[in-house]
Amino acid sequence: MYVVSVTFEIAAGKMDAFLPLMMDQAQNSLAKEAQCHVFDVCTAGNTVLLYELYTDEAAFKAHLEMPHYAQFNTAIDGMIADKQVAFFERVAPTEG
């Protein structure tokens, strides 16, 4: 499994506008992409952390080509102060 971790620092005063868009993006990814298995959205202050789990790297690359991804990126323009992306291979699932 292919893990993508994204950390957004949201610009001051933009969280209320950003978060509903992010939640829609997560729901669309899970509903429209059979190879997107997990799309968790976590927050702490002005930081938003995404934990995404895909079948493989090709599935993630397909995610980047989806119309809902393009719409999301357009909608959040000007809301992001910083963005960090990291990629991992999942070696063991957790129980619980």
N, C-alpha and C positions, 0 to 999 in steps of 0.2 A: 504494500500500500504506500501511497505517496502523500506526504503531509506538507501542507503549506501553512506557515504562520505569518500573519500580517499584523503589524502594530502601527496603528494610526495615532498621531497626535492631532487632535481636532483643534482648529483655530478657535480663539476666544469667541464665545457667543454663538458658535455654530452647532453645538452638540444637539440641541433640540430639533434642528433641521436635518442633521446628518443621520441620527439614529434610526428614524423611521425608514429612510432610504436604505440603510444598511440591513435592517431587518427584512425588508422586501427583497433585497438582493439574496440574502441567505435563503429565504423561502423559495424564491424562483430557482436558485441553483439546485436545491434539494428536489423540487417538483419537476424540473425540466431536464435534469441531467442525471441519467441513470447511474453514471459512474462517479457521482458526487455522493459520498456516503455520510459525511458529517460536515456541518457548517455551523460551528458554534461562534457566537458573538458575546464577548465579555467586555465589561467596562470598569474603569477605575478613574474617577475624575474626568479629565479630558483625553484619556487614553482609551482606545478601543483595540482589543486583541481579537483576531480571528484565528480559529483553529479549523482548518479544512482538510478533509480526508478524501482522496481520490483513488480510484483503482490503480492508476499509474500516471506517469508524467504526461503521456499522450492525452489522458482524460483531462488533466489540468489545462493543457494547451488548448483543448477543445473548449473548455470553460471560457478561456480568454477571447474566443471567437463568437460567443453567444450574444444575440442581440440585447438581452437583459443586462449583460455585463457592460456593453457599450453605453447603454442608456444610463446605468448607474454611474459610470465614470463621468459622463457629461453632467449629470445632475449634481455631483459632489464637487464640481470645479470651484475652487476658491475656499473650500471648507477644510482643507488639510494643511496643517503646519509642517508635518513630517510623516514619512511613511517608510517602514522597514519591512522587507520581505525575506523569509528564510525558508529553505526547503529541506525536508528530511525523508528518510525511509523508515517506515514504521516496522519495528522488529518484533513487537509483542503487544497484543491487545490487553486491556485491563478488564477486570471483572467488576460488576457492580453497578 
